[in-house]
Amino acid sequence: MPEASQCQIRFDNNPCGVYFPGQSLSGYVELRVLEAFKVKGVSLQIKGFAEVKWSESSGTGKSRRTVHYHGRQDYINTVTYLQGSPEGNPFDIAPGTHTYRFGCLLPPNLPTSFEGQHGHIRYTVRVVLHRPWKVDPTYKVGFTVLRHVNLNENALTLAMPCKLELQKVFCCGPCASDPLHISAQLPIGGYVPGQTIAVRIEATNRSKKRVSEFSTKLLKNVCYISQTPYSRVKLEPEVVAEVRCPGVGAGEQGTWDQYLAIPALPSTSNQCQVLTLGYEVEVEGKIPGPNINPRVRIPITLGTVPLAAHAIPRMEMNYRLEAHPVPEATVPAPVPAAQEPSAPPVPYDQLKPVTQVTGSVPNDQLPPPTYEEAVGSTPANILEEGEENTGSNNFTPQYMVYRFGE
């Protein structure tokens, strides 16, 4: 952007920049010009898309081959000119403050924002100064879209206990040991960030091997799906929470209750054609020596509306983009920064008795969520190829976290 100008993009009454599909996104652009300079126009673009890319190599030397995988799905791409036009003649932007309002009704089918190692689902608002015979300076901000996942829509299955078990023998044939039996059980299958997952581990060890400890993990499984040069799936599991407890000796048995606090995370998602998200609870028995550790994995659903809560905003099916200059006096004052939470998330239940979980949670007792960056997240550079860096262009999506009272 020219040295003689500054640009700010702000959202109305939404300091976190978090929206739901079908909701109205609105705000204003403030362009401050110190010295006049020529442009053909000033445009504003609201854009949303999913993109994945990664490379895989095989072979060695002259036979080494690298394949570049790519996939993309576009959701919204609306452009309006705040001043001027692409076909108009260049003109001088006068010194002073130029303010423009904009508004857009987001489509109802948008997936949740996500930034990952090999891809992202990203939404941005971009202002471009179209300058004749020069690089077009760009100012860009990101915003978060959260798609509601109402756990009550599948309450018949998600409110039921989940249990998986396995049996492992060591060696084989006549040398086979007596079995090691491990089971893991969850009281329900659907959760929201801010809740605690209670995991009951039961083990009966008739083998001669010692299980040194049990590790209980919450896994986020990110699935990247390419479209070119052909369809290929890349699955990236990530541990987002973990607790440990003592194991079980040879010839012994025991029961342990472990608790996983769910941090800020995006919901389970399969709406996108190139990037999906899923979650599992894994219980792993650690066995010393050259052995394959036994693992039990139970799929769970992570949502935005807890079980027995049913307040969902109404969504509209159409959307349009509007932008027009407004007098400076009507521009709302900058929204103050969001207040920091005073305490860490407190789970609203211990999830031991199943009846406490499946019971109704009245709407008037459901606390408003806070919005926090995902655990372990790092800011992503949202500039695309060909865009001039005009300042800080890093962005991190924010996700809902409920702060339940005991």
Salt bridges, closest charged atoms under 4 A:
ASP12 OD2 - ARG101 NH2 2.12
GLU30 OE1 - ARG32 NH2 2.78
GLU51 OE2 - HIS70 NE2 2.73
GLU51 OE1 - ARG72 NH1 3.71
GLU56 OE1 - ARG232 NE 2.97
ASP74 OD1 - ARG72 NH2 3.07
ASP92 OD1 - LYS38 NZ 3.47
GLU115 OE1 - ARG122 NH2 2.82
ASP136 OD2 - HIS130 ND1 3.66
GLU165 OE1 - HIS181 NE2 3.46
GLU213 OE2 - ARG244 NH1 2.47
GLU213 OE2 - LYS286 NZ 3.79
GLU236 OE2 - HIS118 NE2 3.71
GLU236 OE2 - LYS234 NZ 3.59
GLU238 OE1 - LYS220 NZ 3.37
GLU242 OE2 - ARG244 NH2 2.89
ASP257 OD1 - ARG200 NE 2.82
GLU280 OE1 - ARG297 NH1 3.79
GLU282 OE2 - LYS217 NZ 3.73
GLU282 OE1 - ARG295 NE 3.88
GLU282 OE1 - ARG297 NE 2.63
GLU284 OE1 - LYS217 NZ 3.35
GLU284 OE2 - ARG295 NH2 3.09
GLU322 OE2 - ARG320 NH1 1.61
GLU372 OE2 - ARG403 NH2 2.28
GLU384 OE2 - LYS47 NZ 3.17
GLU384 OE2 - LYS140 NZ 3.16
GLU387 OE2 - ARG126 NH1 2.70
GLU387 OE1 - LYS140 NZ 3.23
